Amino acid sequence: MFDFSKARLKMVEEQIVARGIKDSRVIAAMKKVPRHLFVEEALQNQVYGDHPLPIGEKQTISQPYMVALMTEAMELKGKERVLEIGAGSGYQTAVLAELVQEVFSVERIRSLALRARKLLYELGYFNVEIKIFDGTYGWAEKGLFDAIMVTAGSPEIPRPLYDQLSMGGRLIIPVGDATTQDLFRIRKTEEGMKKEDLGGCRFVKLIGAYGWESE
């Protein structure tokens, strides 16, 4: 029988810690969350590898290192209210739920949202709410947010998401063309928007009114 716990610890040590992730809370969360439960059974023995995997509906579960990098970039301390755009499988949502007070996640694909919601509740993540909607609008009635994470590539920074950040809040978002993007950390400051490029990445398209048009 495949040892998922052993594979998960190996993933964290070889793909996350070895590549420079230092936030002890992020590392602990990724050691805990059972990543294999967020993919189909046929793919479970591959899920702790250094790559994304399909989850249906032309979407993916992100590479473990990218999950860790984006989560660390949010600079979470534990009391935050966080918005996630693109629940997908719910794996990144679960990692965030381990780290903050409340997670609000928007997913445009109904089947993914319902599956993620069911699994997250089965795993005991009751500090999560998932809404089926166009994520590029954010979730204004739940804002303002201390941090926002976008798990799909956008052609530009969606203005509603920036507007829903609290002062000092961080927006983590891939921005670029349809195939490659740069990962940005956007800070909302009294002086305006501050952008920091965290490096290259590749995500599926962010579809919506403030993202890419539906294909």
Residue pairs with C-beta under 8 A, 6 or more apart in sequence:
2 44
2 45
4 34
4 36
4 44
4 48
7 36
7 48
8 30
8 31
8 34
8 35
8 36
8 48
9 31
10 48
11 30
11 35
11 48
11 49
11 50
11 64
12 27
12 30
12 31
12 64
14 50
15 50
15 64
15 65
16 27
16 30
16 64
16 65
16 68
17 27
19 65
21 27
21 65
21 68
21 69
21 72
22 72
23 71
23 72
25 76
25 78
25 98
25 99
26 68
26 71
26 72
26 76
26 95
26 99
27 68
28 98
29 71
29 95
29 98
29 99
30 64
30 67
30 68
30 95
32 98
33 91
33 94
33 95
33 98
34 123
35 47
35 48
35 61
35 64
35 91
36 44
36 47
36 48
37 119
37 123
38 47
38 55
38 61
38 89
38 90
38 91
38 94
38 119
39 47
39 53
39 55
39 61
39 89
40 55
40 56
43 53
43 54
46 53
47 53
47 61
48 64
50 63
50 64
50 65
51 63
52 60
52 61
52 62
52 63
52 66
53 60
53 61
54 60
55 61
55 88
55 89
55 112
56 111
56 112
57 109
57 111
57 112
58 204
59 88
59 89
59 109
59 112
59 204
60 88
60 204
61 88
61 89
61 91
62 70
62 88
62 91
62 92
62 151
62 203
66 201
67 91
67 92
67 95
69 183
69 198
70 92
70 149
70 151
70 172
70 183
71 92
71 95
71 96
71 99
71 149
73 170
73 172
73 183
73 185
73 198
74 80
74 82
74 147
74 149
74 170
74 172
75 147
75 170
76 82
76 96
76 99
76 100
76 147
78 99
78 100
78 101
79 100
79 101
80 100
80 101
80 102
80 145
80 146
80 147
81 100
81 101
81 102
81 104
81 142
81 145
81 146
82 96
82 100
82 102
82 103
82 104
82 145
82 146
82 147
82 148
82 149
83 103
83 104
83 105
83 106
83 138
83 139
83 142
83 143
83 145
83 147
83 148
83 149
83 161
83 164
84 92
84 93
84 96
84 103
84 104
84 105
84 106
84 148
84 149
84 151
85 105
85 106
85 135
85 136
85 138
85 148
85 149
85 150
85 151
85 152
85 161
85 206
86 105
86 106
86 107
86 135
86 150
86 151
86 152
86 206
87 93
87 105
87 106
87 107
87 112
87 113
87 116
87 117
87 130
88 107
88 112
88 116
88 151
89 112
89 115
89 116
90 115
90 116
90 117
90 119
90 120
90 130
92 149
92 151
93 103
93 105
93 116
93 120
93 125
93 128
93 130
94 120
94 123
94 125
94 128
96 103
96 149
97 103
97 120
97 125
97 127
97 128
100 127
100 146
100 147
101 127
102 127
102 128
102 129
103 125
103 127
103 128
103 129
104 128
104 129
104 131
104 139
104 142
104 145
105 116
105 128
105 129
105 130
105 131
106 130
106 131
106 132
106 133
106 134
106 135
106 137
106 138
106 139
107 113
107 116
107 130
107 131
107 132
107 133
107 135
108 132
108 133
108 134
108 135
108 207
108 208
109 132
110 132
113 130
113 131
113 132
114 132
116 130
117 128
117 130
120 128
120 130
121 128
129 142
131 139
133 139
134 207
134 208
134 209
135 150
135 206
135 208
136 154
136 158
136 160
136 161
136 206
136 208
136 209
136 210
136 211
137 158
137 160
137 208
137 209
137 210
138 148
138 158
138 160
138 161
138 163
138 164
139 164
140 160
140 164
143 164
143 165
143 166
144 164
144 165
144 166
144 169
145 164
145 165
145 166
145 169
146 165
146 166
146 169
146 170
147 165
147 169
147 170
147 171
147 172
148 161
148 164
148 165
148 169
148 170
148 171
148 172
148 173
149 171
149 172
149 173
150 158
150 161
150 171
150 172
150 173
150 174
150 206
151 203
152 174
152 203
152 204
152 205
152 206
152 207
152 211
153 174
153 175
153 176
153 178
153 181
153 201
153 202
153 203
153 204
153 205
153 206
154 173
154 174
154 175
154 181
154 206
154 210
154 211
154 212
155 175
155 176
155 177
155 211
155 212
156 175
156 210
157 171
157 173
157 175
157 184
157 186
157 193
158 206
158 208
158 210
158 211
159 210
160 210
161 171
161 173
161 210
162 171
162 186
162 188
162 193
165 171
165 186
165 188
166 188
167 188
167 189
167 190
168 187
168 188
168 189
169 187
169 188
170 185
170 186
170 187
170 188
171 184
171 185
171 186
171 187
171 188
172 183
172 184
172 185
172 186
173 183
173 184
173 186
174 181
174 182
174 183
174 184
174 201
174 202
174 203
175 181
175 182
175 184
176 182
178 205
178 212
179 202
180 200
180 201
180 202
181 200
181 201
181 202
181 203
182 197
182 198
182 199
182 200
182 201
183 197
183 198
183 199
183 200
183 201
184 195
184 196
184 197
184 198
185 195
185 196
185 198
186 193
186 194
186 195
186 196
187 193
187 194
187 196
205 211
205 212
205 215
206 212
207 213
207 214
207 215
